[in-house]
Amino acid sequence: MEVKIRHSTINDIDVILQMYDHSRGVMRSTGNMSQWVGYPTREDIEDDIRQEVSYIIEDKATFALVPGIEPTYSYIDHGRWIDDRTPYSTLHRLAALPGTKGIANIAFHYAKKQSAHLRVDTHHDNRPMRHILEKQGFVYCGIIYMPDGGPRDAYEWWRYDSVPTDLKEYVETVILPQHKDYDAAHRPDHIRRVIARTMMQQPTPMAYAAAAMHDIGICEGREVHHLASGRIIRADHNLRRWFSEEEIEQIAQAAEDHRASATSRPRSLLGCILSEADRDIEPETIVRRTVEYGLSHYPELDREGHWQRTLEHLHEKYAEGGYLKLWMDKSPNAAPLKELRELIKDENRLRTLFDKLFGELTL
């Protein structure tokens, strides 16, 4: 049965306020104590209605879908938007009456049909919404700030019209779930970011598949995972539903060539694009993952031991003369790598960040 979604009217304001009251209570019951304090107001709803961006779902739920630039997204911290080139719409203020289920999926399904590029933000304590966003295929990008200074986790999504629906379904239901138990640098959120960055450069089904499967071999260990990924890709008979043997070979080679420690240029343009897309070069994220890896693999080290290991790894991989290479002209990674190198040079600032992260991770 088709779900009825319509524009909100002035006559809906009182019931919309009830929806927000109920959803605010749900937030509080799940530990989210500071989102939507005194917000949204009647004036906010009236403004949404005037702009024709407020919607009602079956008279039981509401959301706003706003096309155009969202001012609070102009600055993003601890990360970066992946696509700053194409127009987007923002989904805001999703709420429902008591006893209503599945509303988020309905709202996102509708929004995805209206726009090929979506952004959304939510409070970090809103765990149910963060879980829904992950299931909906959104990519975590960093932290944005509300007008009152409050931080929000920011996400992006793309429709990828060039990719067959059944290939996307295969990736979402078979490939990505295999990454859930891997280390922080190889989980589904990382794969989604690599897919997005790769598709920004080369929006083809082959690029999508290469990005989705580039780390599939991590199950055999980090040191050989790129080679294992190539082998697994070549052996995956499901891929023959969408690609020729020659195309599968190109996908496998791109996965083999993506590793940061590679000393030679990837064999194809796809390999170069994938290699660049695989770089999560955001200074605090890099340091955090280095500390996380050390705590997981070298539990015998004390704080100073972990500091020395972190320092050595950052110099070996990311500093001037380190083994990480950028393979593309005008690489989107050039600016963040420069920022990271400045942090590595400033050992006092780096130590302050290390101590903060070490304390958070060892609580």
KOLDOTOR-474593 format. One record per residue (C-alpha): residue number from 0; residue in three letters; chain; z negated, y, x. Coordinates in steps of 0.2 Angstrom, whole numbers. Layout:
<vomis>
> resi,resn,chain,z,y,x
> NUM,ALA,A,Z,Y,X .
...
</vomis>
This chain:
<vomis>
> resi,resn,chain,z,y,x
> 0,MET,A,0,0,0 .
> 1,GLU,A,5,17,7 .
> 2,VAL,A,-10,28,11 .
> 3,LYS,A,-9,46,3 .
> 4,ILE,A,-10,60,15 .
> 5,ARG,A,-8,78,10 .
> 6,HIS,A,-12,95,15 .
> 7,SER,A,-29,102,11 .
> 8,THR,A,-31,116,-1 .
> 9,ILE,A,-45,129,-5 .
> 10,ASN,A,-51,117,-19 .
> 11,ASP,A,-55,104,-6 .
> 12,ILE,A,-67,114,5 .
> 13,ASP,A,-83,109,-3 .
> 14,VAL,A,-79,90,-1 .
> 15,ILE,A,-73,93,17 .
> 16,LEU,A,-90,101,21 .
> 17,GLN,A,-98,85,14 .
> 18,MET,A,-87,74,25 .
> 19,TYR,A,-92,84,40 .
> 20,ASP,A,-111,83,35 .
> 21,HIS,A,-109,64,34 .
> 22,SER,A,-99,62,50 .
> 23,ARG,A,-112,73,59 .
> 24,GLY,A,-126,61,53 .
> 25,VAL,A,-116,46,60 .
> 26,MET,A,-115,55,77 .
> 27,ARG,A,-134,58,77 .
> 28,SER,A,-137,40,73 .
> 29,THR,A,-127,34,87 .
> 30,GLY,A,-135,45,100 .
> 31,ASN,A,-123,60,100 .
> 32,MET,A,-135,74,97 .
> 33,SER,A,-126,89,102 .
> 34,GLN,A,-108,88,95 .
> 35,TRP,A,-104,99,79 .
> 36,VAL,A,-120,109,79 .
> 37,GLY,A,-116,122,66 .
> 38,TYR,A,-98,117,67 .
> 39,PRO,A,-85,116,58 .
> 40,THR,A,-89,131,47 .
> 41,ARG,A,-82,135,30 .
> 42,GLU,A,-72,149,39 .
> 43,ASP,A,-65,136,51 .
> 44,ILE,A,-59,125,37 .
> 45,GLU,A,-52,140,28 .
> 46,ASP,A,-42,145,43 .
> 47,ASP,A,-36,127,45 .
> 48,ILE,A,-30,127,27 .
> 49,ARG,A,-21,144,29 .
> 50,GLN,A,-12,138,45 .
> 51,GLU,A,-7,122,35 .
> 52,VAL,A,-15,111,49 .
> 53,SER,A,-29,103,38 .
> 54,TYR,A,-26,86,30 .
> 55,ILE,A,-34,75,17 .
> 56,ILE,A,-33,56,17 .
> 57,GLU,A,-35,48,0 .
> 58,ASP,A,-48,62,-5 .
> 59,LYS,A,-60,53,7 .
> 60,ALA,A,-57,59,24 .
> 61,THR,A,-50,74,33 .
> 62,PHE,A,-43,79,50 .
> 63,ALA,A,-33,94,58 .
> 64,LEU,A,-17,91,67 .
> 65,VAL,A,-13,107,76 .
> 66,PRO,A,4,110,85 .
> 67,GLY,A,6,121,100 .
> 68,ILE,A,-6,126,115 .
> 69,GLU,A,-24,123,113 .
> 70,PRO,A,-33,137,122 .
> 71,THR,A,-48,127,128 .
> 72,TYR,A,-36,115,137 .
> 73,SER,A,-30,128,149 .
> 74,TYR,A,-43,123,162 .
> 75,ILE,A,-47,105,165 .
> 76,ASP,A,-61,99,177 .
> 77,HIS,A,-63,82,186 .
> 78,GLY,A,-45,77,183 .
> 79,ARG,A,-29,84,177 .
> 80,TRP,A,-17,84,162 .
> 81,ILE,A,-3,72,166 .
> 82,ASP,A,10,81,156 .
> 83,ASP,A,10,100,156 .
> 84,ARG,A,29,101,153 .
> 85,THR,A,32,95,135 .
> 86,PRO,A,25,102,119 .
> 87,TYR,A,10,93,111 .
> 88,SER,A,-1,93,96 .
> 89,THR,A,-20,92,95 .
> 90,LEU,A,-30,81,83 .
> 91,HIS,A,-46,90,79 .
> 92,ARG,A,-61,88,67 .
> 93,LEU,A,-59,70,60 .
> 94,ALA,A,-72,66,47 .
> 95,ALA,A,-75,55,31 .
> 96,LEU,A,-86,52,16 .
> 97,PRO,A,-99,38,17 .
> 98,GLY,A,-92,21,15 .
> 99,THR,A,-75,25,21 .
> 100,LYS,A,-68,13,35 .
> 101,GLY,A,-52,13,46 .
> 102,ILE,A,-50,32,44 .
> 103,ALA,A,-47,36,62 .
> 104,ASN,A,-33,23,64 .
> 105,ILE,A,-25,30,48 .
> 106,ALA,A,-26,48,55 .
> 107,PHE,A,-20,43,73 .
> 108,HIS,A,-6,33,65 .
> 109,TYR,A,0,48,55 .
> 110,ALA,A,-2,60,70 .
> 111,LYS,A,8,48,81 .
> 112,LYS,A,23,49,68 .
> 113,GLN,A,22,68,68 .
> 114,SER,A,21,71,87 .
> 115,ALA,A,27,61,102 .
> 116,HIS,A,14,70,113 .
> 117,LEU,A,-4,71,107 .
> 118,ARG,A,-20,78,115 .
> 119,VAL,A,-38,76,109 .
> 120,ASP,A,-56,79,115 .
> 121,THR,A,-73,72,111 .
> 122,HIS,A,-91,73,116 .
> 123,HIS,A,-95,60,130 .
> 124,ASP,A,-109,54,119 .
> 125,ASN,A,-97,50,105 .
> 126,ARG,A,-95,32,111 .
> 127,PRO,A,-87,26,94 .
> 128,MET,A,-73,39,96 .
> 129,ARG,A,-70,36,114 .
> 130,HIS,A,-68,17,110 .
> 131,ILE,A,-56,21,97 .
> 132,LEU,A,-46,32,108 .
> 133,GLU,A,-45,18,121 .
> 134,LYS,A,-39,6,108 .
> 135,GLN,A,-26,19,102 .
> 136,GLY,A,-19,20,120 .
> 137,PHE,A,-25,37,124 .
> 138,VAL,A,-27,41,143 .
> 139,TYR,A,-43,49,149 .
> 140,CYS,A,-38,65,159 .
> 141,GLY,A,-54,74,163 .
> 142,ILE,A,-66,87,156 .
> 143,ILE,A,-62,102,146 .
> 144,TYR,A,-75,115,140 .
> 145,MET,A,-78,123,123 .
> 146,PRO,A,-80,142,120 .
> 147,ASP,A,-99,139,122 .
> 148,GLY,A,-97,130,138 .
> 149,GLY,A,-100,113,131 .
> 150,PRO,A,-90,99,140 .
> 151,ARG,A,-79,87,131 .
> 152,ASP,A,-69,72,137 .
> 153,ALA,A,-51,75,136 .
> 154,TYR,A,-37,63,132 .
> 155,GLU,A,-18,62,131 .
> 156,TRP,A,-5,50,122 .
> 157,TRP,A,14,48,122 .
> 158,ARG,A,25,39,110 .
> 159,TYR,A,37,33,124 .
> 160,ASP,A,52,31,112 .
> 161,SER,A,63,23,125 .
> 162,VAL,A,51,8,126 .
> 163,PRO,A,54,-7,114 .
> 164,THR,A,40,-8,102 .
> 165,ASP,A,37,-27,106 .
> 166,LEU,A,36,-23,124 .
> 167,LYS,A,23,-10,121 .
> 168,GLU,A,14,-23,110 .
> 169,TYR,A,15,-36,124 .
> 170,VAL,A,7,-24,137 .
> 171,GLU,A,-7,-18,125 .
> 172,THR,A,-12,-36,119 .
> 173,VAL,A,-8,-47,135 .
> 174,ILE,A,-7,-36,151 .
> 175,LEU,A,-20,-23,149 .
> 176,PRO,A,-34,-34,143 .
> 177,GLN,A,-33,-43,159 .
> 178,HIS,A,-39,-28,168 .
> 179,LYS,A,-55,-25,158 .
> 180,ASP,A,-67,-34,171 .
> 181,TYR,A,-59,-27,187 .
> 182,ASP,A,-67,-14,198 .
> 183,ALA,A,-66,4,192 .
> 184,ALA,A,-50,8,201 .
> 185,HIS,A,-40,-5,192 .
> 186,ARG,A,-46,-5,174 .
> 187,PRO,A,-35,-1,159 .
> 188,ASP,A,-39,17,160 .
> 189,HIS,A,-31,18,177 .
> 190,ILE,A,-16,7,171 .
> 191,ARG,A,-13,19,157 .
> 192,ARG,A,-13,34,169 .
> 193,VAL,A,-1,26,180 .
> 194,ILE,A,10,22,165 .
> 195,ALA,A,10,40,160 .
> 196,ARG,A,13,47,177 .
> 197,THR,A,27,35,180 .
> 198,MET,A,35,39,163 .
> 199,MET,A,35,57,166 .
> 200,GLN,A,46,54,181 .
> 201,GLN,A,57,40,174 .
> 202,PRO,A,56,37,155 .
> 203,THR,A,63,19,155 .
> 204,PRO,A,57,2,149 .
> 205,MET,A,58,-4,167 .
> 206,ALA,A,47,10,173 .
> 207,TYR,A,35,6,159 .
> 208,ALA,A,34,-12,164 .
> 209,ALA,A,32,-9,182 .
> 210,ALA,A,18,3,179 .
> 211,ALA,A,9,-8,167 .
> 212,MET,A,10,-23,179 .
> 213,HIS,A,8,-16,196 .
> 214,ASP,A,-10,-21,198 .
> 215,ILE,A,-9,-38,188 .
> 216,GLY,A,-11,-47,205 .
> 217,ILE,A,-29,-40,208 .
> 218,CYS,A,-36,-56,202 .
> 219,GLU,A,-31,-63,219 .
> 220,GLY,A,-40,-49,228 .
> 221,ARG,A,-37,-31,233 .
> 222,GLU,A,-29,-36,250 .
> 223,VAL,A,-15,-46,243 .
> 224,HIS,A,-14,-39,225 .
> 225,HIS,A,3,-30,228 .
> 226,LEU,A,11,-46,233 .
> 227,ALA,A,3,-56,220 .
> 228,SER,A,8,-44,207 .
> 229,GLY,A,26,-46,213 .
> 230,ARG,A,25,-65,211 .
> 231,ILE,A,17,-64,194 .
> 232,ILE,A,30,-52,188 .
> 233,ARG,A,44,-64,194 .
> 234,ALA,A,36,-79,185 .
> 235,ASP,A,33,-70,169 .
> 236,HIS,A,46,-78,157 .
> 237,ASN,A,41,-66,143 .
> 238,LEU,A,49,-51,153 .
> 239,ARG,A,66,-60,151 .
> 240,ARG,A,65,-54,133 .
> 241,TRP,A,69,-37,139 .
> 242,PHE,A,75,-37,156 .
> 243,SER,A,89,-46,167 .
> 244,GLU,A,84,-56,182 .
> 245,GLU,A,90,-41,193 .
> 246,GLU,A,79,-29,183 .
> 247,ILE,A,64,-40,185 .
> 248,GLU,A,67,-41,204 .
> 249,GLN,A,67,-22,204 .
> 250,ILE,A,51,-21,194 .
> 251,ALA,A,43,-34,206 .
> 252,GLN,A,48,-25,222 .
> 253,ALA,A,41,-9,215 .
> 254,ALA,A,24,-17,212 .
> 255,GLU,A,25,-25,229 .
> 256,ASP,A,29,-8,237 .
> 257,HIS,A,16,3,228 .
> 258,ARG,A,1,0,239 .
> 259,ALA,A,-7,15,247 .
> 260,SER,A,-8,7,264 .
> 261,ALA,A,10,3,265 .
> 262,THR,A,18,10,281 .
> 263,SER,A,36,10,276 .
> 264,ARG,A,45,19,261 .
> 265,PRO,A,47,9,245 .
> 266,ARG,A,63,1,243 .
> 267,SER,A,69,10,227 .
> 268,LEU,A,66,26,218 .
> 269,LEU,A,56,17,205 .
> 270,GLY,A,45,11,219 .
> 271,CYS,A,42,29,226 .
> 272,ILE,A,38,35,208 .
> 273,LEU,A,26,20,205 .
> 274,SER,A,18,23,222 .
> 275,GLU,A,15,41,218 .
> 276,ALA,A,9,38,200 .
> 277,ASP,A,-4,26,207 .
> 278,ARG,A,-13,39,216 .
> 279,ASP,A,-28,45,207 .
> 280,ILE,A,-31,59,218 .
> 281,GLU,A,-45,69,211 .
> 282,PRO,A,-58,73,224 .
> 283,GLU,A,-74,69,215 .
> 284,THR,A,-66,53,207 .
> 285,ILE,A,-61,47,224 .
> 286,VAL,A,-78,49,231 .
> 287,ARG,A,-86,41,216 .
> 288,ARG,A,-75,26,217 .
> 289,THR,A,-78,24,236 .
> 290,VAL,A,-97,24,233 .
> 291,GLU,A,-95,12,218 .
> 292,TYR,A,-85,0,229 .
> 293,GLY,A,-98,1,243 .
> 294,LEU,A,-112,-2,231 .
> 295,SER,A,-103,-17,224 .
> 296,HIS,A,-97,-25,240 .
> 297,TYR,A,-110,-20,253 .
> 298,PRO,A,-127,-21,244 .
> 299,GLU,A,-136,-23,260 .
> 300,LEU,A,-133,-5,266 .
> 301,ASP,A,-145,8,263 .
> 302,ARG,A,-141,26,258 .
> 303,GLU,A,-136,31,276 .
> 304,GLY,A,-126,16,278 .
> 305,HIS,A,-116,20,262 .
> 306,TRP,A,-114,38,268 .
> 307,GLN,A,-106,32,284 .
> 308,ARG,A,-95,19,275 .
> 309,THR,A,-89,32,263 .
> 310,LEU,A,-86,45,277 .
> 311,GLU,A,-76,32,287 .
> 312,HIS,A,-65,26,272 .
> 313,LEU,A,-61,44,267 .
> 314,HIS,A,-56,49,284 .
> 315,GLU,A,-46,33,287 .
> 316,LYS,A,-36,34,270 .
> 317,TYR,A,-35,52,265 .
> 318,ALA,A,-39,64,279 .
> 319,GLU,A,-25,72,290 .
> 320,GLY,A,-17,57,299 .
> 321,GLY,A,-24,45,286 .
> 322,TYR,A,-13,30,280 .
> 323,LEU,A,-10,37,263 .
> 324,LYS,A,8,43,262 .
> 325,LEU,A,17,54,249 .
> 326,TRP,A,34,48,246 .
> 327,MET,A,42,61,235 .
> 328,ASP,A,47,79,238 .
> 329,LYS,A,37,91,228 .
> 330,SER,A,25,77,224 .
> 331,PRO,A,12,81,210 .
> 332,ASN,A,-1,74,222 .
> 333,ALA,A,2,86,236 .
> 334,ALA,A,-10,100,229 .
> 335,PRO,A,-25,88,224 .
> 336,LEU,A,-23,79,241 .
> 337,LYS,A,-24,96,250 .
> 338,GLU,A,-40,99,240 .
> 339,LEU,A,-47,82,244 .
> 340,ARG,A,-44,85,263 .
> 341,GLU,A,-53,102,262 .
> 342,LEU,A,-68,93,255 .
> 343,ILE,A,-67,79,269 .
> 344,LYS,A,-67,93,282 .
> 345,ASP,A,-82,101,275 .
> 346,GLU,A,-95,88,279 .
> 347,ASN,A,-110,97,271 .
> 348,ARG,A,-101,99,254 .
> 349,LEU,A,-95,81,255 .
> 350,ARG,A,-113,75,259 .
> 351,THR,A,-120,85,244 .
> 352,LEU,A,-107,77,232 .
> 353,PHE,A,-111,60,240 .
> 354,ASP,A,-129,62,237 .
> 355,LYS,A,-127,67,219 .
> 356,LEU,A,-115,52,215 .
> 357,PHE,A,-126,40,225 .
> 358,GLY,A,-141,46,215 .
> 359,GLU,A,-131,44,198 .
> 360,LEU,A,-125,27,203 .
> 361,THR,A,-141,19,209 .
> 362,LEU,A,-152,25,194 .
</vomis>
